[in-house]
Amino acid sequence: MLGPGGGCEFTNRRDDGSVYTFAIVCGGRCRWRGVGSVRYGAASMEADLELSETPADRAFATRSHVSARRLGPCKS
């Protein structure tokens, strides 16, 4: 599991005001490593994440891409 409580550590975090980049290393049963980036603005965002795991008996890799845009104000 990624994120808080998942045994993962985010490193090399950088934010230049429109792009956030990071590396991630997870311990425990699944030893994931990866890199990610999020490009964001006031009305949209795009994110890419590449993860890989290389245990002794198999290798696994995955790539994810997410894009989103603002649809309007929240309804109250």
N, C-alpha and C positions, 0 to 999 in steps of 0.2 A: 504494500500500500504506500503510495506517495503522500508526502505532506506531513503535517504534525502528527506525531505518534506512530508514524510508519517506519521509523528507523532510518529516515533519509536526512541527508545534510545538503543544503544548498550552499555552493561556494562560487567564487568569482562573479558575484552579483554586481552588475553595473546598470545604471539607469542614466541615460543622457537627456531625458525629458520627452523623448518620443519612442525610444527603443530600450527595452529591459532585457538583458541577457544574463544567463546563469549556467552553472554546471550543477549536476546532482549526482550524489553517490548514496546508495542504499545498502544497508547491511542486513543481517538476519538471514532468513531462509532464501530469499531472492536477492541476489547481489547485483542490483541494477547500477548502471552508470549511464550518464547522458548529458546532453546539452539542450538548451532551449532559448528561444527568443520570443518576445512579445513586442509588436509594433502597435502603438496606440495613439489615438488622438481624441478630440472631443466627441466625435460622432462614430468612430469605428475602431476596431482592433483586429489584428491577425496574430496568431501564435503558432509556433512550430516547436515540436519536441521530438528528439531522437533518443531512444533508450536501447541499451543492449545488455545482455546477460551472457556470460561465458562460463558456465559450470564445466566440470571435468567431462561430463558425458554428452553435452549438447550445447549449441549456441543459439541465441535467439535475439532478434532485433525488431524494433517497431518504430514507425514514424507516425506522428499525428499532426494534423493541421486544423486549426479552428479559425473561423472568421466570423465577425459579428458587426452589426451596425445599430446605431441608436434608432429606435422607431418613433420616439416621441416622449413626452412627459408621462410620468406615472399617473395612473388614475386613482383618485382617492375616494 
